[in-house]
Amino acid sequence: MITSEFAFIIILGLFGVLASLPMLLLPTLFAPKKRNPIKLQTFESGQPPTGESRIHLIMQYYSYLIMFVVFDVTIMFLFAWGVSFSQLGIQSLQVLLPFLAIVLIPMAYALTLAGKRENW
């Protein structure tokens, strides 16, 4: 049986999805279908655009982006865990250690990417 709290979360999620669908579909109905060359130009803070408007991502910084995202999420989780550690006790390590093990996977991938010479 679904409890009332769980049903409220499901209803709230469905409302969020149903409320956002018109906002996603309206631009496809009213947006111009023809590509405009002015829209494809690069915007450079009021300066005349130079170069092409579509550029490739510099892979040299991709590994640092992954590291930032991993560290950001980890620090937020560790801060919340550290603040509530006195109330949670040592049993909270059952949640913390698997989380840290999962976080090490993208961190190891980012470190191997950062070490590749072809990205530099």
C-alpha positions in Angstrom: 0.0 0.0 0.0 1.2 3.5 -0.8 1.6 5.7 2.2 0.2 9.3 2.1 3.7 10.8 2.2 4.9 8.7 -0.7 1.7 9.4 -2.7 2.3 13.2 -2.1 5.8 12.9 -3.5 4.5 11.0 -6.6 1.7 13.5 -7.2 4.1 16.4 -6.8 6.6 14.8 -9.3 3.8 14.2 -11.8 2.6 17.7 -11.4 6.1 19.0 -12.1 6.4 16.9 -15.2 3.0 17.9 -16.5 3.5 21.6 -15.8 6.8 21.6 -17.6 5.7 19.8 -20.7 3.8 22.8 -22.3 6.9 24.9 -21.7 9.0 22.4 -23.6 6.5 22.0 -26.4 5.4 25.6 -27.1 8.8 26.7 -28.6 8.6 23.9 -31.1 5.2 25.2 -32.3 6.1 28.9 -32.4 9.8 29.0 -33.1 10.9 29.8 -36.7 11.9 26.7 -38.6 14.4 28.4 -40.9 18.0 28.9 -39.6 19.0 32.5 -39.3 22.7 33.4 -40.0 22.6 36.1 -37.4 21.5 33.7 -34.7 24.5 31.4 -35.6 27.0 34.2 -35.0 29.1 34.3 -31.9 28.1 36.9 -29.3 31.3 38.6 -27.9 29.9 41.2 -25.5 29.1 43.8 -28.1 32.4 43.4 -30.1 32.3 42.3 -33.7 32.4 38.5 -33.9 35.7 36.9 -35.0 36.1 33.3 -36.0 33.5 30.6 -36.3 30.5 30.4 -34.0 30.8 26.7 -33.4 34.0 25.6 -31.7 35.2 22.3 -30.3 35.5 21.7 -26.6 39.2 21.8 -25.5 39.6 18.3 -24.0 42.5 19.5 -21.9 40.1 21.0 -19.3 37.5 18.2 -19.4 39.3 16.3 -16.7 39.4 19.3 -14.4 35.7 19.7 -15.0 35.0 16.2 -13.9 37.2 16.7 -10.8 35.4 19.8 -9.9 32.0 18.2 -10.1 33.2 15.2 -8.1 34.8 17.3 -5.4 31.9 19.7 -5.2 29.4 16.9 -4.5 31.7 15.1 -2.2 32.4 18.2 -0.1 28.7 18.9 0.3 28.0 15.4 1.4 31.0 15.3 3.8 30.0 18.6 5.3 26.4 17.4 6.0 27.8 14.2 7.3 30.3 15.9 9.6 27.8 18.3 11.0 25.4 15.5 11.9 28.0 12.9 12.9 27.4 13.4 16.6 23.7 12.5 16.2 24.2 9.7 13.6 27.1 7.9 15.3 29.5 5.4 13.9 26.8 3.6 11.9 26.8 6.5 9.5 30.0 5.1 8.1 27.9 2.4 6.4 26.6 5.2 4.1 29.8 7.2 3.8 32.3 4.5 2.8 30.3 3.2 -0.2 29.7 6.8 -1.3 33.4 7.5 -1.2 34.1 4.3 -3.1 31.6 5.3 -5.8 33.1 8.8 -6.0 36.6 7.4 -6.5 35.6 5.9 -9.9 35.1 9.2 -11.8 38.0 10.7 -9.9 40.4 7.9 -11.1 39.0 8.4 -14.7 39.6 12.2 -14.5 43.1 11.7 -13.2 43.9 9.3 -16.1 42.5 11.9 -18.5 44.6 14.6 -17.0 47.7 12.5 -17.4 47.3 11.8 -21.1 49.8 13.8 -23.2 47.5 14.0 -26.3 45.1 16.3 -24.3 47.9 18.8 -23.7 
